[in-house]
Amino acid sequence: MKKYILSLIVSVFSLAINAQYISVDALSKSIKDANVVVIDARSAADYLKTHIDGAIGIDVISLCNNTPVEGTLKPVSELASIFGKNGVSDNSKIVIYCKTGVNAGRMYWILKYLGCEDVSILEGQMDAWFAARKPITKNAKKLAATTFKASVNQSIFVDKAYVKSKLSSAVLIDSRKKEDYDAGHIGNALNIPSESILIGSKLKPVAEITSLLAKAPKDKEIILYCKTGITAGFMYFVLKSVLKYPNVKVYEGAYLDWKS
């Protein structure tokens, strides 16, 4: 009986930690719900090769600019138009996936920035769906266009001026690879490469990730950045939604903007 109770407590605790994750089984049971929208955040080419049956394709890169700073977000009105034209409303139950979780994490942050409440990421990504032998297809999914009403959450978005004002008080985390960090970084930023918290397409155990973040206490303001915003968005998902850090922001301009 004691073992059963302990197992139950561990299971509940695990579910609480991973509240913004959705399992393959849970998604396969809900994917036909009319209000559920599954988004494949990989490239259009990868989407057309094979994808989850029922998923639409929105390449996360299509939400970003090439200039003046590569990787920065398109205007809010344009983002809302892209999602609306693809059948995604701000009230949809949104599930995102990609290959490793990085693109999905970036899109997760974008949707949170736009004010969406019900957003989840598929645990294990496309690999987990394949492994479970769930339905896949090459046929593109088209949803009827709808209205996406953005309600911008400015509190999770910061610019260069804000970062400069917080260099001595906030904890900055650079999620680029070590060689990029060593070539130049912002202030006293910690280097926690996004791949260091992953094993393939799955997150490392929470205890391991927490250890990596030992120098970033939860009572501090955390500002994330990378090169173009991709891995910083993924790190936002991990810190905010998995580890429950209360005050996490993304420097959207990223290191390219800092150097300009």
C-alpha atoms as a printed R data frame, in Angstrom:
    type eleno elety resid chain resno       x      y       z
1   ATOM     1    CA   MET     A     1   0.000  0.000   0.000
2   ATOM     2    CA   LYS     A     2   2.825  2.423   0.888
3   ATOM     3    CA   LYS     A     3   4.495  1.742  -2.460
4   ATOM     4    CA   TYR     A     4   1.208  2.404  -4.273
5   ATOM     5    CA   ILE     A     5   0.657  5.718  -2.470
6   ATOM     6    CA   LEU     A     6   4.249  6.798  -3.161
7   ATOM     7    CA   SER     A     7   3.853  5.906  -6.831
8   ATOM     8    CA   LEU     A     8   0.617  7.899  -7.000
9   ATOM     9    CA   ILE     A     9   2.250 10.936  -5.397
10  ATOM    10    CA   VAL     A    10   5.160 10.770  -7.839
11  ATOM    11    CA   SER     A    11   2.765 10.499 -10.784
12  ATOM    12    CA   VAL     A    12   0.714 13.491  -9.663
13  ATOM    13    CA   PHE     A    13   3.873 15.510  -9.016
14  ATOM    14    CA   SER     A    14   5.168 14.621 -12.478
15  ATOM    15    CA   LEU     A    15   1.901 15.720 -14.082
16  ATOM    16    CA   ALA     A    16   2.039 19.015 -12.188
17  ATOM    17    CA   ILE     A    17   5.575 19.691 -13.371
18  ATOM    18    CA   ASN     A    18   4.729 18.865 -16.960
19  ATOM    19    CA   ALA     A    19   1.403 20.707 -17.030
20  ATOM    20    CA   GLN     A    20   2.186 22.319 -20.398
21  ATOM    21    CA   TYR     A    21   3.233 19.014 -21.958
22  ATOM    22    CA   ILE     A    22   0.726 16.678 -23.543
23  ATOM    23    CA   SER     A    23   1.441 12.980 -23.987
24  ATOM    24    CA   VAL     A    24   1.111 11.115 -27.270
25  ATOM    25    CA   ASP     A    25  -1.817  9.108 -25.900
26  ATOM    26    CA   ALA     A    26  -3.640 12.194 -24.667
27  ATOM    27    CA   LEU     A    27  -3.181 13.972 -27.998
28  ATOM    28    CA   SER     A    28  -4.291 10.957 -30.031
29  ATOM    29    CA   LYS     A    29  -7.530 10.905 -28.033
30  ATOM    30    CA   SER     A    30  -8.240 14.619 -28.414
31  ATOM    31    CA   ILE     A    31  -6.871 15.416 -31.880
32  ATOM    32    CA   LYS     A    32 -10.293 15.161 -33.534
33  ATOM    33    CA   ASP     A    33 -11.813 17.683 -31.126
34  ATOM    34    CA   ALA     A    34 -12.956 20.631 -33.245
35  ATOM    35    CA   ASN     A    35 -11.291 23.139 -30.930
36  ATOM    36    CA   VAL     A    36  -7.919 21.366 -30.882
37  ATOM    37    CA   VAL     A    37  -5.361 22.689 -33.369
38  ATOM    38    CA   VAL     A    38  -2.112 20.766 -33.763
39  ATOM    39    CA   ILE     A    39   0.741 22.785 -35.287
40  ATOM    40    CA   ASP     A    40   3.849 21.291 -36.869
41  ATOM    41    CA   ALA     A    41   6.495 24.005 -36.355
42  ATOM    42    CA   ARG     A    42   9.114 22.396 -38.601
43  ATOM    43    CA   SER     A    43  10.003 23.569 -42.101
44  ATOM    44    CA   ALA     A    44   7.407 23.287 -44.848
45  ATOM    45    CA   ALA     A    45   9.616 20.690 -46.571
46  ATOM    46    CA   ASP     A    46   9.728 18.481 -43.467
47  ATOM    47    CA   TYR     A    47   5.978 18.868 -42.961
48  ATOM    48    CA   LEU     A    48   5.256 17.683 -46.491
49  ATOM    49    CA   LYS     A    49   7.508 14.638 -46.123
50  ATOM    50    CA   THR     A    50   5.459 13.310 -43.226
51  ATOM    51    CA   HIS     A    51   3.596 14.726 -40.256
52  ATOM    52    CA   ILE     A    52   1.012 13.892 -37.629
53  ATOM    53    CA   ASP     A    53  -2.292 13.138 -39.309
54  ATOM    54    CA   GLY     A    54  -4.492 16.118 -38.473
55  ATOM    55    CA   ALA     A    55  -1.686 18.638 -37.946
56  ATOM    56    CA   ILE     A    56  -1.345 21.869 -39.879
57  ATOM    57    CA   GLY     A    57   2.063 23.214 -40.842
58  ATOM    58    CA   ILE     A    58   3.322 26.639 -39.763
59  ATOM    59    CA   ASP     A    59   7.098 26.935 -40.016
60  ATOM    60    CA   VAL     A    60   8.172 28.969 -36.986
61  ATOM    61    CA   ILE     A    61  10.677 30.797 -39.212
62  ATOM    62    CA   SER     A    62   7.743 32.187 -41.233
63  ATOM    63    CA   LEU     A    63   6.802 34.228 -38.145
64  ATOM    64    CA   CYS     A    64  10.144 36.025 -38.122
65  ATOM    65    CA   ASN     A    65  11.891 38.760 -40.093
66  ATOM    66    CA   ASN     A    66  15.040 38.492 -42.185
67  ATOM    67    CA   THR     A    67  15.790 42.195 -41.711
68  ATOM    68    CA   PRO     A    68  16.686 44.557 -40.081
69  ATOM    69    CA   VAL     A    69  17.586 42.005 -37.383
70  ATOM    70    CA   GLU     A    70  17.366 38.360 -38.389
71  ATOM    71    CA   GLY     A    71  14.954 36.276 -36.348
72  ATOM    72    CA   THR     A    72  12.972 39.100 -34.767
73  ATOM    73    CA   LEU     A    73   9.210 38.780 -34.784
74  ATOM    74    CA   LYS     A    74   6.991 40.157 -37.504
75  ATOM    75    CA   PRO     A    75   4.483 42.829 -36.404
76  ATOM    76    CA   VAL     A    76   1.707 41.592 -34.124
77  ATOM    77    CA   SER     A    77  -0.975 42.299 -36.754
78  ATOM    78    CA   GLU     A    78   0.913 40.182 -39.282
79  ATOM    79    CA   LEU     A    79   1.372 37.335 -36.803
80  ATOM    80    CA   ALA     A    80  -2.343 37.390 -35.987
81  ATOM    81    CA   SER     A    81  -3.130 37.287 -39.699
82  ATOM    82    CA   ILE     A    82  -0.851 34.277 -40.272
83  ATOM    83    CA   PHE     A    83  -2.414 32.282 -37.469
84  ATOM    84    CA   GLY     A    84  -5.954 33.285 -38.421
85  ATOM    85    CA   LYS     A    85  -5.486 32.368 -42.079
86  ATOM    86    CA   ASN     A    86  -4.266 28.951 -40.954
87  ATOM    87    CA   GLY     A    87  -7.347 28.332 -38.821
88  ATOM    88    CA   VAL     A    88  -5.809 29.135 -35.427
89  ATOM    89    CA   SER     A    89  -7.750 31.418 -33.101
90  ATOM    90    CA   ASP     A    90  -6.638 32.861 -29.794
91  ATOM    91    CA   ASN     A    91  -9.217 30.570 -28.114
92  ATOM    92    CA   SER     A    92  -8.027 27.350 -29.750
93  ATOM    93    CA   LYS     A    93  -6.563 24.495 -27.716
94  ATOM    94    CA   ILE     A    94  -3.144 24.548 -29.357
95  ATOM    95    CA   VAL     A    95  -0.621 21.703 -29.379
96  ATOM    96    CA   ILE     A    96   2.774 22.273 -30.993
97  ATOM    97    CA   TYR     A    97   5.501 19.850 -31.980
98  ATOM    98    CA   CYS     A    98   8.678 19.762 -34.058
99  ATOM    99    CA   LYS     A    99  11.783 17.552 -34.160
100 ATOM   100    CA   THR     A   100  13.592 18.317 -30.890
101 ATOM   101    CA   GLY     A   101  11.282 20.785 -29.145
102 ATOM   102    CA   VAL     A   102  13.276 23.915 -29.982
103 ATOM   103    CA   ASN     A   103  11.040 25.219 -32.783
104 ATOM   104    CA   ALA     A   104   7.963 24.216 -30.791
105 ATOM   105    CA   GLY     A   105   9.304 26.126 -27.792
106 ATOM   106    CA   ARG     A   106   9.876 29.238 -29.872
107 ATOM   107    CA   MET     A   107   6.301 29.077 -31.180
108 ATOM   108    CA   TYR     A   108   5.023 28.429 -27.662
109 ATOM   109    CA   TRP     A   109   6.628 31.691 -26.481
110 ATOM   110    CA   ILE     A   110   5.253 33.576 -29.500
111 ATOM   111    CA   LEU     A   111   1.712 32.367 -28.799
112 ATOM   112    CA   LYS     A   112   2.057 33.266 -25.115
113 ATOM   113    CA   TYR     A   113   3.309 36.701 -26.135
114 ATOM   114    CA   LEU     A   114   0.196 37.064 -28.302
115 ATOM   115    CA   GLY     A   115  -2.003 36.234 -25.317
116 ATOM   116    CA   CYS     A   116  -3.010 32.607 -25.939
117 ATOM   117    CA   GLU     A   117  -3.919 30.695 -22.792
118 ATOM   118    CA   ASP     A   118  -4.284 27.049 -23.841
119 ATOM   119    CA   VAL     A   119  -0.967 26.097 -25.432
120 ATOM   120    CA   SER     A   120   0.879 22.804 -24.978
121 ATOM   121    CA   ILE     A   121   3.850 21.008 -26.485
122 ATOM   122    CA   LEU     A   122   3.825 17.353 -27.480
123 ATOM   123    CA   GLU     A   123   6.087 15.429 -25.144
124 ATOM   124    CA   GLY     A   124   8.772 13.606 -27.118
125 ATOM   125    CA   GLN     A   125   7.899 15.475 -30.328
126 ATOM   126    CA   MET     A   126   7.571 13.677 -33.666
127 ATOM   127    CA   ASP     A   127   9.859 10.848 -32.514
128 ATOM   128    CA   ALA     A   128   7.429  9.880 -29.758
129 ATOM   129    CA   TRP     A   129   4.489  9.919 -32.175
130 ATOM   130    CA   PHE     A   130   6.398  7.629 -34.564
131 ATOM   131    CA   ALA     A   131   7.466  5.316 -31.754
132 ATOM   132    CA   ALA     A   132   3.856  4.938 -30.621
133 ATOM   133    CA   ARG     A   133   2.860  4.063 -34.217
134 ATOM   134    CA   LYS     A   134   0.214  6.777 -34.323
135 ATOM   135    CA   PRO     A   135  -1.259  7.939 -37.668
136 ATOM   136    CA   ILE     A   136   0.994  9.963 -39.966
137 ATOM   137    CA   THR     A   137   0.436 11.373 -43.446
138 ATOM   138    CA   LYS     A   138   2.003 13.384 -46.267
139 ATOM   139    CA   ASN     A   139  -1.265 15.153 -47.067
140 ATOM   140    CA   ALA     A   140  -1.403 18.777 -45.960
141 ATOM   141    CA   LYS     A   141  -4.178 19.692 -43.522
142 ATOM   142    CA   LYS     A   142  -6.175 22.842 -44.249
143 ATOM   143    CA   LEU     A   143  -8.425 24.504 -41.703
144 ATOM   144    CA   ALA     A   144 -11.017 27.162 -42.420
145 ATOM   145    CA   ALA     A   145  -9.691 30.658 -41.816
146 ATOM   146    CA   THR     A   146 -10.710 32.252 -38.540
147 ATOM   147    CA   THR     A   147 -10.058 35.388 -36.485
148 ATOM   148    CA   PHE     A   148  -7.058 35.569 -34.190
149 ATOM   149    CA   LYS     A   149  -7.345 38.432 -31.693
150 ATOM   150    CA   ALA     A   150  -3.954 39.205 -30.198
151 ATOM   151    CA   SER     A   151  -3.764 40.417 -26.600
152 ATOM   152    CA   VAL     A   152  -0.073 41.161 -26.250
153 ATOM   153    CA   ASN     A   153   1.688 40.119 -23.047
154 ATOM   154    CA   GLN     A   154   4.454 42.717 -23.068
155 ATOM   155    CA   SER     A   155   5.819 41.490 -19.729
156 ATOM   156    CA   ILE     A   156   7.655 38.567 -21.344
157 ATOM   157    CA   PHE     A   157   9.272 40.627 -24.135
158 ATOM   158    CA   VAL     A   158  12.275 42.913 -23.571
159 ATOM   159    CA   ASP     A   159  14.485 45.057 -25.796
160 ATOM   160    CA   LYS     A   160  18.135 46.174 -25.727
161 ATOM   161    CA   ALA     A   161  17.484 49.208 -23.523
162 ATOM   162    CA   TYR     A   162  15.735 47.054 -20.937
163 ATOM   163    CA   VAL     A   163  18.554 44.506 -20.909
164 ATOM   164    CA   LYS     A   164  21.112 47.284 -20.405
165 ATOM   165    CA   SER     A   165  19.134 48.547 -17.423
166 ATOM   166    CA   LYS     A   166  19.122 45.089 -15.830
167 ATOM   167    CA   LEU     A   167  22.736 43.990 -16.303
168 ATOM   168    CA   SER     A   168  23.492 44.253 -12.595
169 ATOM   169    CA   SER     A   169  20.240 42.877 -11.189
170 ATOM   170    CA   ALA     A   170  18.760 40.232 -13.491
171 ATOM   171    CA   VAL     A   171  20.249 36.851 -14.394
172 ATOM   172    CA   LEU     A   172  20.955 36.620 -18.111
173 ATOM   173    CA   ILE     A   173  21.043 33.186 -19.726
174 ATOM   174    CA   ASP     A   174  22.687 32.704 -23.123
175 ATOM   175    CA   SER     A   175  21.296 29.542 -24.720
176 ATOM   176    CA   ARG     A   176  23.729 29.421 -27.648
177 ATOM   177    CA   LYS     A   177  26.439 26.810 -28.075
178 ATOM   178    CA   LYS     A   178  29.548 27.233 -25.927
179 ATOM   179    CA   GLU     A   179  31.754 28.222 -28.864
180 ATOM   180    CA   ASP     A   180  29.375 31.033 -29.787
181 ATOM   181    CA   TYR     A   181  29.182 32.179 -26.172
182 ATOM   182    CA   ASP     A   182  32.973 32.132 -25.854
183 ATOM   183    CA   ALA     A   183  33.266 34.291 -28.983
184 ATOM   184    CA   GLY     A   184  31.237 37.038 -27.283
185 ATOM   185    CA   HIS     A   185  28.250 37.400 -24.959
186 ATOM   186    CA   ILE     A   186  26.280 39.941 -22.941
187 ATOM   187    CA   GLY     A   187  27.703 41.041 -19.599
188 ATOM   188    CA   ASN     A   188  27.934 38.220 -17.049
189 ATOM   189    CA   ALA     A   189  25.416 36.001 -18.812
190 ATOM   190    CA   LEU     A   190  25.395 32.318 -17.891
191 ATOM   191    CA   ASN     A   191  25.881 29.902 -20.752
192 ATOM   192    CA   ILE     A   192  23.311 27.093 -20.725
193 ATOM   193    CA   PRO     A   193  23.127 25.715 -24.284
194 ATOM   194    CA   SER     A   194  19.654 24.501 -25.183
195 ATOM   195    CA   GLU     A   195  21.007 21.103 -26.220
196 ATOM   196    CA   SER     A   196  22.450 20.629 -22.723
197 ATOM   197    CA   ILE     A   197  18.965 20.096 -21.307
198 ATOM   198    CA   LEU     A   198  17.878 17.615 -23.966
199 ATOM   199    CA   ILE     A   199  18.380 13.937 -24.630
200 ATOM   200    CA   GLY     A   200  17.383 13.641 -28.265
201 ATOM   201    CA   SER     A   201  13.854 15.013 -28.434
202 ATOM   202    CA   LYS     A   202  13.130 14.674 -24.715
203 ATOM   203    CA   LEU     A   203  14.003 16.865 -21.757
204 ATOM   204    CA   LYS     A   204  16.518 15.578 -19.266
205 ATOM   205    CA   PRO     A   205  15.124 14.778 -15.804
206 ATOM   206    CA   VAL     A   206  13.995 17.864 -13.908
207 ATOM   207    CA   ALA     A   207  16.661 17.332 -11.245
208 ATOM   208    CA   GLU     A   208  19.420 17.501 -13.865
209 ATOM   209    CA   ILE     A   209  18.029 20.647 -15.463
210 ATOM   210    CA   THR     A   210  17.615 22.252 -12.047
211 ATOM   211    CA   SER     A   211  21.275 21.506 -11.326
212 ATOM   212    CA   LEU     A   212  22.307 23.209 -14.570
213 ATOM   213    CA   LEU     A   213  20.345 26.264 -13.460
214 ATOM   214    CA   ALA     A   214  21.836 26.417  -9.966
215 ATOM   215    CA   LYS     A   215  23.205 29.929 -10.590
216 ATOM   216    CA   ALA     A   216  19.799 31.170 -11.730
217 ATOM   217    CA   PRO     A   217  17.611 31.211  -8.596
218 ATOM   218    CA   LYS     A   218  13.859 31.438  -8.900
219 ATOM   219    CA   ASP     A   219  13.663 34.655  -6.900
220 ATOM   220    CA   LYS     A   220  15.630 36.517  -9.579
221 ATOM   221    CA   GLU     A   221  14.381 38.030 -12.823
222 ATOM   222    CA   ILE     A   222  15.586 35.826 -15.683
223 ATOM   223    CA   ILE     A   223  16.308 37.236 -19.153
224 ATOM   224    CA   LEU     A   224  16.913 34.715 -21.929
225 ATOM   225    CA   TYR     A   225  18.646 35.311 -25.231
226 ATOM   226    CA   CYS     A   226  20.358 33.409 -28.033
227 ATOM   227    CA   LYS     A   227  21.378 34.368 -31.571
228 ATOM   228    CA   THR     A   228  17.996 34.903 -33.229
229 ATOM   229    CA   GLY     A   229  15.371 34.057 -30.589
230 ATOM   230    CA   ILE     A   230  14.801 30.398 -31.471
231 ATOM   231    CA   THR     A   231  16.452 28.596 -28.560
232 ATOM   232    CA   ALA     A   232  15.591 31.391 -26.102
233 ATOM   233    CA   GLY     A   233  11.899 30.729 -26.769
234 ATOM   234    CA   PHE     A   234  12.428 27.039 -26.028
235 ATOM   235    CA   MET     A   235  14.271 27.886 -22.819
236 ATOM   236    CA   TYR     A   236  11.348 30.131 -21.854
237 ATOM   237    CA   PHE     A   237   9.021 27.128 -22.105
238 ATOM   238    CA   VAL     A   238  11.323 25.038 -19.930
239 ATOM   239    CA   LEU     A   239  11.890 27.645 -17.209
240 ATOM   240    CA   LYS     A   240   8.382 29.085 -17.093
241 ATOM   241    CA   SER     A   241   6.142 26.115 -17.820
242 ATOM   242    CA   VAL     A   242   8.154 23.103 -16.682
243 ATOM   243    CA   LEU     A   243  10.271 24.484 -13.824
244 ATOM   244    CA   LYS     A   244   7.753 27.185 -12.815
245 ATOM   245    CA   TYR     A   245  10.108 30.155 -12.679
246 ATOM   246    CA   PRO     A   246   7.854 33.147 -11.924
247 ATOM   247    CA   ASN     A   247   9.695 35.968 -13.714
248 ATOM   248    CA   VAL     A   248  11.101 34.991 -17.112
249 ATOM   249    CA   LYS     A   249  11.547 37.231 -20.146
250 ATOM   250    CA   VAL     A   250  13.003 36.870 -23.635
251 ATOM   251    CA   TYR     A   251  15.321 39.422 -25.228
252 ATOM   252    CA   GLU     A   252  13.666 39.218 -28.613
253 ATOM   253    CA   GLY     A   253  16.385 41.061 -30.518
254 ATOM   254    CA   ALA     A   254  18.894 38.494 -29.261
255 ATOM   255    CA   TYR     A   255  22.654 38.714 -29.662
256 ATOM   256    CA   LEU     A   256  22.451 39.946 -33.253
257 ATOM   257    CA   ASP     A   257  20.586 43.019 -32.036
258 ATOM   258    CA   TRP     A   258  22.973 43.499 -29.103
259 ATOM   259    CA   LYS     A   259  25.959 43.678 -31.456
260 ATOM   260    CA   SER     A   260  24.305 46.083 -33.885
